[in-house]
Amino acid sequence: MNNSSLALTFTSIGHALMHMFAAFYFVIVLAIEDEWNVSYDELIRLWTIGALLVGLGSIPAGWFSDRWSRAGMMIIMFIGLGFSSILCGLSENKTVLFIGLTLLGLFCSIYHPVAISWVVNLSKKTGRALGVNGIFGGFGVGFGALFAGFLIDKYNWQTAFIVPGIISIIVGFLLIIAILFKYISIKNISIKKSNESSYSRQNLLLIALIMLFAIFALGLTFQILQTSAPKVIDLRLKEFNITKMGVGLSVAFIYGFTGITTLIGGIMADRFPLKKIYVIGIIAQAPCFYLIATYTGVPLIIVCFLAVMFNSGILASENMLLAKFTPQKHHGKIYGLKFVLAFGAGPIAVYYVSKVYEFTQEFFISFISCAIIALISAIFAFFLPIKEKTLNNNI
């Protein structure tokens, strides 16, 4: 019999590791830049295909998890991430590093369509469970940056890749043991009953189009900030003689504590109208990005924190909206589509950030663009034709 608490434990650890592997290169690249004497924009572009695969790999990962096993796909993710990260750490040139980063992106793509559908189908209080799980995503980005900065300053950038890789492989084998001893079932199990939607086909189509646009737009702004944040901090806090660990610590603050907002947002999603939470959370990001474009020093770190906080706070409501309009047997595929859009924005963000920096040596234009995108997304989300009174029941 499936142990939902143990499953939530592995999905939460997986969330932390996945986001760490997807983000720590943005700190590590600062050390490679110095050691290899290669420009930042050239090195950051090595992650473009990996970032693309984080999105594109989501649909086949979701399909396999629906047809085969969510727990089994998580094992593949843990072990694959570990070996890919170790390969990056052993690289001595751009070609090998590119291959390692590309594989890292491919295995990162497994997490969200597989783990989110696993959590949704095994939890009675979906919002709370997604909130708990979400805490670890923010923790992974923040701790990953801090851990990478520490390992770079203490040892070298190679260690910053290799040590997390070993940890991920160990977690993968622990999940295998849990399955072998039947603490977790290899089969897909759901404690929920599917509900028939009372929405017309036209309204369902409109909901789908609006949400898919918002998911892509918010994924783009999130990826732009995540990609550029370490370099922005490095540039705008130079007067403080900030070290690589200092950059990592700043990023850890921005992303690590916002995980608490994900939990709060999840609890609110169980109790309040989802559309209101979603729209308010989107529109609140616009002024944050405007301020990020202009601020320096400690205020810069604070407004970055606020932008990520509002982004994290709406994730549970977004996932619950998608679950409401999709049969349980297709949850892996719909979350796969969601994360194709959300993470498919990654390579666009990486390329955009590299070009903006190449031509301006700064990121002002990037964040003004994010503010405009957030405003447009909020306007679209406002017109979601959702029946608020019954939406949160029986999810």
N, C-alpha and C positions, 0 to 999 in steps of 0.2 A: 504493500500500500504506500502511496506517495506521501511523504512527510512534507507538508506545505512550508513549515518553518525552516526545515533544512534546505528545501529548494530555494526559499527566499534568501537564505544565507549565501548559497552559491551564486545566485543571480546578483546579489549585492556585491560580493567580492568581484564577480566578473565585471560588474558595472564600473567599479573602481579601476580595475586593471585595464579594461578596454579604453576608458577615457585617458588613463595615464599614457598608454601606448600611442594613442591618437594625438596627444598634445605635448609630450615631453621633448620631442624633437625641436620644438620651437625655442627651448632653452639650450639643448645640446648643440644646436647649430651655431650658437654664439661662440662656443669653444672650438668647434671644427673650423669656423671662419678664421680664427686666430692661428690655429695650428697648420692648416693646409694653405693659408693665404689665398683663399677663394672668396669672392664677393658674396655677401648675404643673399642678394636676390638670385644668384645662380644656385646656391645651395638650397634655398627654400623651395625652388622649383623642382628639386629632386623628389619632393613629397607629392607633387601634383597627381601622378597616376595612382599612388597609394590613396590619396584623398578621394579620387574619383571612385576607386574600388570600394571604399568604405560605404559609398552609396549604392553603386551598381550591384555589389554582391549581396545586398539585402534581400532582393526578390528571390533569387535561387535559394538563399539560406532559409528564408521564411517558408518557401515551398517544400524543401527537404524536411524542415521541422514539422510541418503539417502532415506530410506523408510518412515520415519515419519516426523521429524522436527528438524532442526538444532537449532532453538531457544529453543524448548522444551528440547533438550538434554543439552543445556547450563544451563537451570534452575536446572535440576537434578544435574549438576556438582557443581554449586554454593552452593546449600543447602547441598549436600552430603559432600563436602569438609569442610563446616562449622561444621557439626555435628561430623565428623571424627576427626577434629583437637581438638574440645572440649573434646572428649573422651580421646585423648592422654593427654590433660592437666589434666584430672581427674584421670589418672592412678596412682596406688600406687605400682605396681610391673611390672616385665618384660612381663608377659602374657598379661595384659590389654594394655600396651604400644604397644606390638607387634600387637594386634588386631586393635588398632587405626591407627597405621602406615600402616597396610595392607589395610584397608578401604581407607585411604588417597591416597594410590597409585592407587587403583581402580578408584576413582573419578577423580584423576588427568588425567587418561588415556582418559577421554572424550574430553578434550580440543582440542588438536591439529587436529585430523581428522575432528572434527566438525567445529571448528572456522576457520581453514585455508580455508576449502572449502566454508564456508560462506563468507569470505572476498574475495576470488578469484572470486566468482560468483556475487558479488554485486558491484565490483569496476571497473571503466573504466581504471584507471591507476593502474594496478595490482601491479607493483613493488613498487610504492610509498605507496600504501595502506598496503602492506605486510611489508614495511619498518617502517611505523608508528606503526603498530601492534607489530613489532619486538622490538621496543624501550622498550615497556612495559614488555617484557619477561626479558630482561637484568635488567630493573628496579626492577622487582619482586624478582630476585635472590639477587641483591645488597641491596635493601631496606629491604627485608625479613631478611637478615643476620644482618643488622644494627638495625632493629626494635627488632629482637629477642635478640640481645646483650643488647640493652637498657632496655628492659623489664626484662631480667634476672638480670642485675646489679641493677635496680631500685626496682624490686619486687621479682620475682622468675621464674623458668623455666616453671611452670604451666601456668602462665599468658601469657608467650610467645606463648603458643599453643591456649589458650582460646580467647584472644582478636582478633587475625586474624580470628578465626572461627566465631565469632559473626559478624564481618564485611562481611564475605563471604555470610552468610545467609541473611543479609540485602540487599546485591546486588542482590541475587536471587529473593527476593520479589519485588525489583524495576523492574526487568525484567518482572516478572509476570504482574505488573501494566502496563508497557509499551505495553505488548501484549493485555491485556484486553481493553485498550484505543485505540488500533489499531495503535499505533505509530510504532510497529514492527509486521510483519505478522508471525503467527505460521507456515504458509506453506513455503516450500522452493521455493524461487524465484531467477531467474537468469536473468541478463541483457545482457548475452553473448550468442553468437551462437557457437555451437560446430563446429570445423574445422576438416575436414578429413585429416589424416596424409598422407604425400607423401613419407613416408619411407617404405622400404621393410620390410617384416616380420623378416628377418634375422637381419637387422639393429635395428629394434625395440627391438628384443630379446637381442642383444648386448648392446644397451643403457640401457635396464632394468637391466641386470646383473651387468654392471659396476656401475650404480648409486646405486643399492641396496648394493653392496659391500662398496662403498664409504660412503653411509649413515650409515651403521652399524659401519664401522671403525671410522668415525668422531664422531658418537654418543658415542662410547667406550672411545675415548680420552677426549671428553667433560665431560662425567660422572666421569672418573677417576680424572680429575682436580677439578670438582665441589665437589666430595665427600671428597677429601683429602685437599683441599685448606685451610679450617679453621685450621685443625690440623697442617699442614705444617707451616702456619704463627705462630701458637701458639708455635711450637717447635723452629723455626729459629729466632723468635724475642723475645725470653725469656730475653735476655740481656736488652731489653727496658721495662721489667716488664709490658708487654702488658696485658690488661684486656679482659674480654669476649666481652665488647663493642668495645674495640680496634680491636679485631679480626673481629667483625661484620663490623666495619667501613672499614677495609682493604678489606674485601670481597665486601662491597658495592661499593668501588672504582673500583674494578676489573670488576664487572658485571654491575653496574649501568650506567656508562658512555659509555660502549660499545654498548648500545642500539642506540646511535647516529650513530654508524657504520652500524647498521642494516638499518637505514633510508637511509644513503648514498649508501649502497649496493643495496637497493631497487630502488633508483633513477637511479643508474648506470645500473641496470638490464633492465630498460625501454629503455635505450639508447645505450648500448654496447653489444657485443656478450656475451652470457651467459656462454659459455664454457670457455672463457678466464678468466672471473671473477671467475668462479668456480675453475679452476686449480690453478690460482695464489693465491687465498685465502687458498687453501689446503696446497700448498707447503710452504707458508710463516709460517705455524704453526710449522713445523719441527724444525727450529733453536730455536724457542721460548721454546718448550718443553725441548730441550737440556739444555738451559740456566736455566730453572726452576729447573732442576735436580741438578744444581751446585750452584745457587745463594742463598744468604741470605740477610736479611735486606730489605731496601727499593728497591734495584734492583730486588729482588724476586717478589715484588708486581707489579713492572712495567712490567716484562716479562710475568707474569700471565695475566695482563691486555691486552698485545699485543696478546697473544694466543687466548683469548676469543674474542678480537676485530676481528681478521681474521676469526674465526669460525662464528661469528655473521654476518659478511659482506657478506657471500655467501648464507645465508638462503633464501633470496628472489629469487635469480637465481635458486637455487635448487628446490624450490616450483613451480616456473614458468616452469622449464623443465618438471616436473611431470605433470603439468596441460596441457602442450602442447600435450602430448602423451596419454592423457586419456579423454574419453568422459565425459561431465559434469555430467551425471547421476551416474557416478562411482567415482567422485572425493572423496567422503567421504571414500570409500573403499581403494582407492590408497593411500590417506594420512594416513588411518589407518594402511596399510601395512608399509608405511614409518616409522611411529612412533612406530610400533612394533619392527622394527629393531633398530631405534635410541634409544628408551628408553628400549628396550629389552636388550640392552647392559648394562643397569643400574645395575642389580643384579650381572652381571659378574664383573663390575667395583668395586662394593661394596665388593664383596668377594675377588677380587684380591688385593684391597687396604688394606683390613683387614689382609690378609695373609702376604703381603709385610711388613706391620707394625709389625705384630706379630713376624716375624723372624728377621727383621733388625732394628726395632724401628725408621725407617726413610722411605723416599719415592723415593730415587734416582732411583731405578730400575723401578718404575712405570713410571716416566717421560721419561726415556731413551726409554722405550717401546713405549710411545706415539709418540716420535720423529720418530721412525722407521715406525710405523703405518701410520703416516701422509705422509711420503715419498712414501710408497707403494701406498697409496690411490691417490696421485697426479699422479703417473705413470699410474695407471689404468684410471683415469679421462682424461688424455691427449689423450687417444685413443677413446674417445667418437665420434662416426661417425655422427656428427651433422652439419646440413646446417646452418651456422651462419647468412647468409644474410636475411633469411626469418623467423628465429626463433622467433624474438620479435614482429612480426606483429600480431595484433588481438588477443593477449592473454587476 
